[in-house]
Amino acid sequence: MADFVHHLLFGIYPYIALAVLAVGSVIRYDREPYSWRAGSSQLLRRKQLIVGSVLFHLGVLLIFAGHVVGLLTPIAIFDALGISHGAKQLLAIVAGGFAGVAGIVGATLLIHRRFFDPRIRAASSFADNMIILLLWAQLALGLATIPLSLQHLDGHEMVKFMNWAQGIFTFRSGAADQIADVALVFKLHLFLGLTILFLFPFTRLVHMLSAPVRYVWRPGYQVVRSRKLAR
């Protein structure tokens, strides 16, 4: 039974989460384009919002980039560059620890602002509240893995996660077996991460997929009021 649950969570659920992420995001952008935004309450507690938002986004973006590069880069490339598993593990601990602390401090400020200001709380949806709490929990779980990672500075544990992630993206059978014996906190971290991807299209996180690149080549314009309208 335990083997079945493990295969379900880490061999099948990743494909469900990624499929919902991709298809759900496309459908939402096509059917509800005006909901493709983060929403704003910046007129309320603006200073706390700025500090919390900067720290949170900085931490999350660094962690996301680190996970993508660290997990999906083929091991052969690191070997060719002369980067040992131990060095990669240490870099992940240091950089991930810094980004994780920045992210969770920022998330804590945003949660305090959202839940303890009656005006902001009244304007917040269930999805807004749920996703920031899940992200805080995910950051906390990530930081909780550091003490365990320090016990495996040879990088052997990280290789397991690399083989799992690359196995999922290349549709290799038995990918879940790669992480069968890792600590529970790692599995909770992976499961919650997949769940956040699953929920992604239904929350304000979709704004992460948008970038105002069209403003780079958009021609400038000037708004001119006619005298008749001015009167």
N, C-alpha and C positions, 0 to 999 in steps of 0.2 A: 504493500500500500504506500509506504513512504517513497519507494522508487517511482511509483506512478505519479504521485503528487509532485515530486521533484521534476520529472520529465514534463508534466503538464505546465508547471510554472516557468521552467527555464528552457524548455524545448519547443513548446507550442505557443504559450502565452506571448513570447516576444514577437511572433509573426502576427498574432491578433492585434497587439498594441501598435505595431508599425503600420499595419494595414488600416486600422482606424485613424491613426495619425495622418496618413497620406490621403486616403479617400475622404475622411471627414473634413480635413482642411480645405480640399478642393471644393467640396459641396458647399461648405459654409461661405467660402469666398464667392462662389457663383450665385448662391441663393440669398445670402444675407451680407452683401458687401459693406453695408453701413454699420454692421456690428463688428467689423474687422478693426478693432481699436482697443486700446487699453482703458479708455475712460479717464476722466480727470477730476481730481478734487484739490487741485493745486492752490486754490485760493484759501484753503483751510490748513493751518499748521504748516505753512510753506517751508520753513527752515528745517523742520523735522523730516518733511517729505524729501527735500533735496539731499540731505545727508544720508538718510536711509536708502533712498533710491540709488544714489551713486555707489554706495558700498555694496548694496545688494546686486545691482547689475554688474558691477566690476567683478565681484566674486563669482557670480553665476556664469558669466561669459568666459572667464578664465578657466573655470572648472569644466565647462562644456567643451571648450577647445582642447583642454588637456585630455579629457576622456576620449574625444574623437581621435586625436593624434595617437595617444597612448595605447588605445585598445585596437584601433583598426589599421595601424601601420604594420605591415608584415614584419615578423621577427627578423627575416633575412636582411631587411633594410637597416635595422639597428645594428645587426652583426657586421654588415658591410661598412657602416660608418664607425665601427669600433666602439659603439656604446654598449657597455655590458648591462646585463639584467639588473645587477646590483646598483649601478649608477642611475639607471632609469627609475628604479624603485625609490632611491633616495631623493631624486629630483621630484618625483610624484608626491612624496611625503611632504617635502619642504614647500613646493609651490602649491600643492593642493591644500596643505594646512593653512598657508597664508590666505589663499582665496576663500577657503571654507570659513575662516574666522571673519573675514571681511563680509562675506555673504550672510552669515548668520547674525552678525551684529546689525547689518542693514535690514534684514528680514524682521528682527526683533523690534527695531524702531518702527517699521511699517506696520507690524501687527499691533503694537501699542497705540499708534496713531489711529488705526482703523477701528479698533475695538473699544478704545477709551474716550474717543471724541463722539458724542451722541450724534452730531450732524453727519460725520463721515460714516458712522455705523448705520445710520438710517438710509444713506445713499448707496450702501454696499449690498451687492447681491449675495446669495448663498454661494454661488460659484466663486466670487471674489474672495470670500472669507475662507472657503475650503482650500483653494489652490495655494494661498499664501501660507496656510498652516501645514499643508503637505510639503511645500518647498522647505519650510523651516525644519520639519522632521527629517527630510532627506539630507539637508545640510548637516543636521546633528548626527545622523547615522554615518555620514561620510567622515566626519571628524572622529566618531567613535571607532572607526576602522584603523586609525593611525597607530594606536598602541599595539594592535595585532600586527600591523605591517612592519613595525619596528623590530618585531621578532623574526622577520623573514627578509633581512636585508640582502639576501642573495638573489632576490627577485623571482624566486621560484613560484610564489603564490601569484604574482602579477602575470606570469606567463600563462597560468591557468585561465585567468580572465581574458587575456588576449586570444587564446585559442577558442574560448567560448564565444566571444563577440565575433571574431572572424568566421567561426563555424556557422553562426546564425546568418551572417550576411552573405555567405557563400553557399548556403543551403546544404551544409554537410551534416549527415546523420550522426547522432551521438554527441552533438555539441554540448548538451546538458551534462553529459558524463564528465566533462572537463572540470566542472566545479562541484562535483558531488560531495567532496570531503572538505570544502571550505567552511570557515566559521559561520555561525548563524547570522551574525551582524552583517556580513558581506551579502548573504542571501536576502536579508531584509532590505538592504540598500539597493540591490538589483531589482527586487520585486517592486519596491516603491518607485524606483526610477521608471520602470516599464509602465506602471500604473499612471504616472504623471504624463507619459507619452500618450497613453490611451485616452486620458481626459483632455489632452492638449486642445483638440479642435472645439471643445465645448466651453472653453474659458478665455479669459483675456490674454492668455499666453500666445494666441495667434499673432499678436502684433510683433512678435519676434521674427516672423517670416517676412515682414515688410520693411523696406528701406526706401527712403525718399530719393532714389537715384535719378528719377526723371527730372528732378529740379536742376540737375547738373546741366542738361542741354535744353531745358525749357526756355523759350525766348522770354525776355522780360516784358512787362507791361505796366502801364500806368493807369490808375483809375482817375477819371476826370468827371467832375460833376458839372452838369450844364447849369446855366444861370436860371433856367426856368425851374429846375428841380430845387435849386438853392433857395428860390423864393418860396 
